[in-house]
Amino acid sequence: TGGRYLHDVYAKDGLLYMGYWRDGLVVLDIGSGIRGGSPTHPQLVSQLRFNYLDLYGPGWLAGAHSVFRYKNYVFLGDEVFPGQFNIMARDRITVQGIVHVIDVSDIEHPRQVADYAVPEAGAHNMWVDSDILYMGYYNGGGRVLDVSGELRGNLYRQGREIARLWTGDPKGWRPNLPFAWGAQPQNGLIYFNDLNSGIWITRLAPPKTQN
């Protein structure tokens, strides 16, 4: 609840993107030439903070967690837990958390332009490849999202979801309750891991064509 908490990092093209919990997104020059930084002497390039109290209300542990740079966007996922919970109990844990879509075409002045928010669930780890975002969305299971083109507004309401995977299982630690942690595409398969039910190895079916 106090101090600074670095949760996730992503390095690309001499820049280090950091999900820095209540300090939001922090970008460092580690060799890009923008601020003369290096791996041994990183230099601050920019930062984007959020008001987590306004976003989620009182009583929640909330901050910037997962971070992924793709094209001119940074996808920054919030992790939001109740102020008190028992991770070992078999009861459902209510979570929140959206994905902020941040335009970093002007890296020194990042700005949020869109978001992806599953109403009944909370964001966790993600991966983006070939204009598709794959992620574990805790009690929303696995999610697959079209992130092609210009991203603006509420991506969930725009119908950009390609697929959903319900990772709840009757034999899971919490029976029939998903708690998806992350996603990794590889060689035509998608690997989702769930804290309650283990690993799910899936294939994304081709879209149906209309006659």
TARA-V223970 format. One record per residue. N is the residue number from 1. PHI is phi in whole degrees, -180 to 180 (none if undefined). NEAR is the number of other ideal C-beta (glycine too) atoms within 10 Angstrom. Layout:
BEGIN
N_PHI_NEAR / N_PHI_NEAR
END
This chain:
BEGIN
1_none_6 / 2_-125_5 / 3_74_6 / 4_-108_9 / 5_-139_14 / 6_-88_12 / 7_-102_16 / 8_-152_19 / 9_-137_13 / 10_-148_17 / 11_-108_14 / 12_-160_12 / 13_53_9 / 14_79_15 / 15_-121_23 / 16_-114_21 / 17_-101_25 / 18_-129_22 / 19_-86_25 / 20_-107_22 / 21_53_20 / 22_-74_17 / 23_-92_17 / 24_72_22 / 25_-90_22 / 26_-124_21 / 27_-118_26 / 28_-116_23 / 29_-86_21 / 30_-118_19 / 31_143_18 / 32_-76_19 / 33_93_8 / 34_-67_16 / 35_-122_17 / 36_74_10 / 37_-83_20 / 38_-151_12 / 39_-59_11 / 40_-88_7 / 41_-138_11 / 42_-65_17 / 43_-125_13 / 44_-67_11 / 45_-104_21 / 46_-164_18 / 47_-152_14 / 48_-133_19 / 49_-98_12 / 50_-133_20 / 51_-94_9 / 52_-72_18 / 53_-67_11 / 54_-66_7 / 55_-70_17 / 56_-123_18 / 57_86_11 / 58_-75_6 / 59_88_10 / 60_-117_19 / 61_-91_17 / 62_-138_22 / 63_-178_20 / 64_-73_28 / 65_-118_23 / 66_-79_23 / 67_-142_25 / 68_-149_21 / 69_-94_20 / 70_-147_19 / 71_53_12 / 72_-96_14 / 73_-123_22 / 74_-115_25 / 75_-96_27 / 76_-122_31 / 77_-95_26 / 78_-85_29 / 79_-112_22 / 80_-137_22 / 81_-115_18 / 82_-60_12 / 83_-59_10 / 84_-137_7 / 85_-160_13 / 86_-115_8 / 87_-66_8 / 88_-91_6 / 89_-72_9 / 90_-93_11 / 91_-77_9 / 92_-63_12 / 93_-101_18 / 94_-78_15 / 95_-131_23 / 96_-129_22 / 97_131_26 / 98_-107_21 / 99_-106_28 / 100_-83_25 / 101_-105_21 / 102_-114_24 / 103_-80_18 / 104_-118_21 / 105_-60_11 / 106_-106_10 / 107_-63_18 / 108_-84_10 / 109_-138_10 / 110_-65_23 / 111_-146_10 / 112_-76_15 / 113_-122_16 / 114_-157_20 / 115_-151_20 / 116_-129_26 / 117_-134_19 / 118_-83_22 / 119_-58_9 / 120_-98_11 / 121_-146_21 / 122_-133_27 / 123_-70_28 / 124_-141_25 / 125_-75_21 / 126_-143_26 / 127_-149_20 / 128_-124_18 / 129_-153_11 / 130_52_8 / 131_68_12 / 132_-126_18 / 133_-101_25 / 134_-113_25 / 135_-158_28 / 136_-91_31 / 137_-115_32 / 138_45_27 / 139_-78_21 / 140_-98_24 / 141_72_22 / 142_-85_25 / 143_-131_25 / 144_-129_20 / 145_-133_23 / 146_-78_15 / 147_-121_20 / 148_-79_11 / 149_71_8 / 150_-81_9 / 151_-105_21 / 152_-148_11 / 153_77_11 / 154_-91_12 / 155_-68_20 / 156_-66_17 / 157_-71_11 / 158_-77_13 / 159_76_8 / 160_-81_18 / 161_-66_15 / 162_-91_15 / 163_-156_15 / 164_-131_13 / 165_-125_21 / 166_-81_14 / 167_-95_28 / 168_-76_17 / 169_-144_17 / 170_-58_7 / 171_-97_9 / 172_-72_18 / 173_-56_14 / 174_-108_19 / 175_-55_12 / 176_63_13 / 177_-115_20 / 178_-73_25 / 179_-151_27 / 180_-70_29 / 181_-101_17 / 182_-162_17 / 183_-149_24 / 184_-145_15 / 185_-80_17 / 186_-162_10 / 187_53_4 / 188_83_7 / 189_-114_11 / 190_-123_20 / 191_-104_16 / 192_-108_26 / 193_-113_19 / 194_-128_27 / 195_-63_19 / 196_-89_22 / 197_-125_24 / 198_95_13 / 199_-98_9 / 200_-121_20 / 201_-110_9 / 202_-130_17 / 203_-128_8 / 204_-82_15 / 205_-69_8 / 206_-66_6 / 207_-64_8 / 208_-76_5 / 209_-102_5 / 210_-93_4 / 211_-77_2
END
